[in-house]
Amino acid sequence: MNGPLHITPERLAEEAARLQQKLGAAPRTLRDVGDFDYGATTKQEVWRDGKVVLYRFIGDKAPTARVPLLIAYALVNRPYMVDLQHDRSIVKGLLERGEDVYILDWGYPDRSDRFLMLEDYIERFLGGAVDHLRRSAGLDAINLLGICQGGTFALSYAALHPERVRNLITMVTPVDFHTADNMLAHWTRDLDVDLFVDTLGNVPADMMNACYLTLKPWRLLAQKYVGVVDILDDTRALEDFLRMEKWIFDSPDQAGEAFRQYIKQFYQGNGFVNGGITIGDCEVHLGLVEMPVLNIFAEQDHLVPPDASRALRDLVGTQDYSELSFRGGHIGIYVSGRAQTQVPSAIHDWLAQRT
């Protein structure tokens, strides 16, 4: 029985005993699990438009940065991933370095939001938050950080209103949607999105989650749950796991018309590269993004492959373009131990050099 895997009767007995110990500890651990809700940082509502809310994060000390930093997250997940818990919070790291950080919460669309367009999200909601911060800070332009799909919104807004964005940061943001290794883009290439939206109205969150999970079915649908056995005797580790699970499945539905436009113009049309992205009556040209740009991407990102982000370098009009390649995945760039030091410090240092 002893072979390449070094499986011996003694080793099998040890594994069986370890499994028994872990399972035996589970009832006590589950009883001790406390509040695994999200959020490490106090935040204050400062502006609202319907379901969309702009929050300001309140740190332990007053910010030293004079220019507000607005975070625009994706529509498909909740934005608290950037402030998940005390030891896993990009926001906390930015506040500790003196940044004045705000975040836009898109809320949960319902049937009344079925006909929201990309123009609503980019001009009305994102643009409204930018204008509020410009007025309250007494500035012509603010700093903008766009994450994932929120990065495509930030790029579009910066191209349409370059005078209102002082510095632009994109993080795990798809730009070239037709790279060979972009599995999600391949899936949507032949989607009849008109039939899809006309049939469903808003796109159900559960359907979107199922698509994301099946991109890595073994890892995301089996392996991670088998691995839970290893932490059944560790209350804190189990709370961390449950908090992450809460975020993964706490997904809003997608407003139907905005989804239709996004799939057609970005995924199918590859509009940043080929042209054809239209917000309202205005066409988006990334050559008009002439403010400083910092582009952060993850080397092991299965949702936004690095080449999909690197394409930004050749499309923007700025002469001040920088890249940060992070060793990790699409989620690790927010919550890994390495991210807590590397990402906030990189953003803060880059902004400080351009103040």
C-alpha atoms as one frame of an Amber mdcrd trajectory, in Angstrom:
protein
   0.000   0.000   0.000   2.997   2.263   0.422   3.456   4.038  -2.903   4.140
   7.480  -4.445   1.596   9.044  -2.065   3.266   7.390   0.938  -0.053   5.996
   2.151   0.516   3.608   5.013  -1.834   2.054   7.572  -0.273   4.258  10.230
  -0.879   7.381   8.224  -4.490   6.408   7.513  -5.040   5.850  11.226  -3.546
   9.263  12.027  -5.803  10.959   9.447  -8.871   9.160  10.785  -8.033  10.261
  14.327  -7.486  13.849  13.203 -10.796  13.865  11.328 -12.578  12.485  14.381
 -11.045  15.215  16.549 -12.085  17.962  14.131 -15.648  16.690  13.789 -15.905
  16.220  17.531 -14.930  19.845  18.081 -17.482  21.167  15.573 -20.518  21.484
  17.913 -18.520  23.490  20.454 -16.957  25.700  17.776 -20.287  26.397  16.094
 -21.791  27.282  19.473 -18.948  29.741  20.092 -19.137  31.413  16.687 -19.966
  35.045  17.313 -20.994  37.896  15.095 -19.372  37.370  11.708 -20.986  40.410
  10.189 -18.912  42.563   7.853 -17.331  45.965   8.194 -14.292  47.107  10.131
 -14.712  50.846   9.885 -17.362  53.311  10.961 -18.953  55.060   8.002 -21.320
  57.979   7.647 -23.869  58.637   4.913 -23.105  61.930   3.177 -25.184  61.784
  -0.026 -27.983  59.691  -1.483 -29.857  59.253  -4.739 -32.635  56.703  -4.283
 -31.072  53.375  -3.313 -27.534  54.592  -4.077 -25.658  55.920  -1.045 -22.288
  57.637  -0.698 -20.507  56.898   2.581 -17.514  58.511   4.200 -15.280  56.247
   6.270 -14.314  57.573   9.692 -10.866  56.496  10.829  -9.133  56.741  14.194
  -7.519  60.002  13.138  -8.464  62.894  10.905  -7.347  62.545   7.275  -4.322
  64.482   6.140  -5.061  64.164   2.423  -6.705  67.243   1.006  -8.278  65.482
  -1.988 -11.079  62.948  -1.309 -10.653  59.401  -2.645 -13.908  57.892  -3.986
 -14.165  54.098  -4.399 -16.530  52.747  -7.071 -17.069  49.004  -6.732 -18.736
  46.531  -9.109 -22.506  46.135  -9.342 -22.404  42.345  -9.050 -21.136  42.167
  -5.448 -21.427  44.254  -2.320 -18.673  46.837  -1.796 -17.838  45.826   1.786
 -15.167  43.466   0.436 -12.747  46.416   0.696 -13.564  46.715   4.417 -14.370
  43.122   5.305 -12.913  42.903   8.837 -10.330  44.612  11.032  -7.334  42.646
   9.787  -8.557  42.480   6.185  -9.454  46.003   5.140  -7.950  48.006   2.293
  -9.995  50.957   3.548  -8.443  50.756   7.022  -4.971  50.746   5.482  -5.771
  53.855   3.441  -7.228  55.675   6.457  -4.163  54.862   8.550  -2.065  56.557
   5.879  -4.168  59.718   5.980  -6.449  59.287   2.978  -9.990  60.692   3.062
 -11.938  57.674   1.794 -15.501  57.458   0.464 -17.391  54.569  -1.115 -20.438
  54.364  -3.345 -22.968  51.690  -2.369 -25.177  50.840  -5.362 -27.832  49.162
  -3.192 -30.118  46.308  -4.249 -32.019  46.953  -7.499 -35.626  45.754  -7.609
 -38.265  45.675 -10.330 -38.644  49.444 -10.183 -35.014  49.706 -11.373 -35.527
  47.434 -14.389 -34.954  50.255 -16.871 -31.916  51.905 -15.305 -29.280  52.493
 -17.983 -25.507  52.719 -17.890 -26.011  56.464 -18.123 -27.821  56.335 -14.773
 -24.986  54.474 -13.085 -22.128  56.470 -14.590 -23.513  59.996 -15.023 -26.292
  60.170 -12.442 -24.968  58.054  -9.565 -21.174  58.076  -9.958 -21.220  61.581
 -11.399 -23.550  62.774  -8.642 -21.215  61.444  -5.954 -18.203  63.054  -7.643
 -19.990  66.397  -7.851 -21.003  66.198  -4.191 -17.401  65.614  -3.145 -16.121
  68.361  -5.414 -18.537  70.815  -3.845 -17.959  69.741  -0.257 -14.169  69.800
  -0.653 -14.152  73.020  -2.675 -12.156  71.355  -5.461 -12.484  71.072  -9.217
 -11.452  67.398  -9.236 -11.150  64.440  -6.868  -9.281  61.115  -6.832 -11.192
  58.096  -8.133 -10.560  54.405  -7.442 -12.553  51.976  -9.610 -12.599  48.269
  -8.779 -13.497  45.488 -11.247 -16.665  46.555 -13.086 -16.507  49.763 -11.056
 -13.173  50.379 -12.758 -14.841  50.313 -16.164 -17.368  52.840 -14.855 -14.528
  54.990 -13.499 -12.655  54.838 -16.807 -15.801  55.798 -18.709 -16.522  58.696
 -16.363 -12.909  59.914 -16.472 -12.965  59.856 -20.278 -16.221  61.819 -20.380
 -15.263  64.279 -17.614 -11.461  64.389 -17.366 -11.559  67.800 -15.679 -13.329
  66.287 -12.643 -10.847  63.470 -11.939  -7.454  64.471 -10.590  -5.933  60.989
 -10.313  -7.443  57.695 -11.477  -6.741  54.265  -9.985  -8.115  51.068 -11.496
  -7.954  47.739  -9.667  -8.585  44.316 -11.269 -10.403  46.171 -14.041 -11.142
  44.511 -17.397 -10.227  46.650 -20.390  -9.660  44.196 -23.237 -12.618  41.811
 -22.980 -11.409  39.587 -25.836  -8.139  38.210 -24.483  -7.719  34.496 -25.111
  -7.691  33.569 -21.415 -10.868  35.442 -20.445 -13.291  32.560 -19.877 -16.140
  34.759 -18.687 -15.916  36.873 -21.839 -15.955  33.748 -24.008 -19.161  32.596
 -22.309 -20.929  35.889 -23.018 -19.680  36.273 -26.595 -22.638  34.412 -28.145
 -25.229  35.206 -25.473 -28.545  36.415 -26.852 -28.681  39.181 -24.286 -31.865
  40.685 -25.744 -33.770  37.426 -25.243 -32.121  37.010 -21.840 -33.184  40.410
 -20.479 -36.559  40.502 -22.226 -37.355  37.178 -20.558 -35.987  37.807 -17.068
 -36.207  41.576 -16.620 -33.607  42.060 -13.896 -30.887  39.401 -13.863 -31.149
  37.263 -10.705 -28.152  37.331  -8.396 -28.263  33.556  -7.901 -27.857  33.030
 -11.630 -24.859  35.362 -11.747 -23.267  33.614  -8.772 -23.741  30.213 -10.395
 -21.858  31.430 -13.465 -18.940  32.723 -11.394 -18.709  29.543  -9.314 -18.620
  27.282 -12.351 -15.555  29.106 -13.688 -13.573  27.089 -11.100 -16.011  24.361
 -10.070 -13.618  22.089  -8.181 -12.051  24.892  -6.179 -15.219  26.895  -5.484
 -17.890  24.187  -5.254 -16.046  21.301  -3.600 -12.524  21.875  -2.376 -13.203
  24.861  -0.145 -16.062  23.088   1.658 -13.997  19.950   2.165 -11.340  22.244
   3.626 -13.786  23.539   6.239 -13.127  20.329   8.182  -9.638  21.620   8.961
 -11.007  24.655  10.815 -13.886  23.091  12.725 -11.879  23.456  15.936 -10.879
  27.092  15.263 -13.636  29.599  16.067 -11.933  32.624  14.563 -11.013  30.836
  11.318 -14.588  29.584  10.988 -15.965  33.092  11.539 -13.635  34.374   8.809
 -14.843  31.637   6.469 -18.504  32.390   7.153 -17.943  36.115   6.681 -16.461
  35.470   3.249 -19.326  33.130   2.369 -21.786  35.839   3.407 -20.135  38.279
   0.990 -20.034  35.787  -1.889 -23.761  35.078  -1.724 -24.887  38.578  -0.712
 -25.219  39.700  -4.313 -27.699  42.187  -5.763 -29.801  41.478  -8.826 -28.698
  43.334 -11.956 -30.865  46.057 -13.491 -31.936  44.585 -16.815 -31.279  47.431
 -19.256 -27.887  48.324 -17.770 -26.922  44.638 -17.945 -28.017  44.502 -21.601
 -25.912  47.541 -22.477 -22.904  46.350 -20.524 -22.802  42.890 -22.106 -23.260
  44.267 -25.623 -20.848  47.185 -25.426 -18.133  45.822 -23.161 -18.121  42.010
 -23.343 -19.380  41.429 -26.860 -18.285  44.644 -28.567 -15.006  45.038 -26.632
 -15.745  48.736 -26.779 -12.705  50.075 -24.929 -10.494  48.519 -27.633 -12.747
  48.715 -30.685 -14.791  51.800 -29.849 -18.552  51.916 -29.579 -19.151  52.437
 -25.855 -21.861  55.064 -25.616 -23.061  56.558 -22.346 -26.176  58.565 -23.079
 -25.349  60.478 -26.235 -21.593  60.531 -25.647 -19.029  58.029 -26.893 -16.236
  56.959 -24.571 -12.659  57.390 -25.841  -9.938  56.281 -23.424  -7.499  58.551
 -25.227  -9.183  61.392 -23.338  -8.041  59.887 -20.010  -5.109  62.263 -19.602
  -4.876  62.426 -15.803  -2.320  60.203 -13.973  -3.390  56.538 -13.939  -2.353
  53.707 -11.611  -3.494  50.298 -12.865  -3.421  47.451 -10.301  -4.061  43.871
 -11.385  -3.712  40.404  -9.873  -1.410  37.843 -11.450  -3.644  34.836 -10.640
  -6.979  36.505 -11.404  -9.418  34.046 -13.020 -12.132  36.689 -13.533  -9.992
  39.516 -14.932  -6.802  38.012 -16.408  -3.752  40.287 -16.219  -3.641  40.810
 -19.987  -7.219  42.087 -19.886  -6.060  44.854 -17.523  -2.625  45.521 -19.029
  -4.316  46.601 -22.266  -5.092  49.922 -20.581  -1.477  51.022 -21.025  -1.868
  51.399 -24.797  -5.306  53.016 -24.754  -5.170  55.911 -22.296  -3.933  59.324
 -23.343  -1.928  60.065 -20.203   1.865  60.216 -20.119   1.776  59.379 -16.416
   0.784  55.706 -16.401   1.898  53.216 -13.736   1.189  49.534 -13.104   1.238
  47.385  -9.990   1.235  43.622 -10.469  -0.045  41.882  -7.338   0.839  38.263
  -6.627  -2.572  36.823  -5.847  -6.102  36.400  -7.130  -9.220  38.489  -7.672
 -10.261  38.224  -4.015  -6.803  37.958  -2.469  -6.002  41.467  -3.662  -8.421
  42.702  -0.965  -8.164  40.218   1.873  -4.777  38.476   1.853  -2.160  39.414
   4.437   0.161  40.628   1.697  -2.532  42.891   0.295  -3.012  44.709   3.601
   0.445  46.237   3.371   1.177  46.339  -0.335  -2.044  47.724  -1.803  -2.867
  50.650   0.556   0.758  51.758   0.702   1.102  51.617  -3.093  -2.052  53.684
  -3.589  -1.144  56.212  -0.899   2.456  56.640  -2.051   1.398  57.022  -5.669
  -1.205  59.662  -4.757   1.213  61.498  -2.434   3.686  61.911  -5.286   0.975
  63.586  -7.353  -0.512  65.940  -4.777
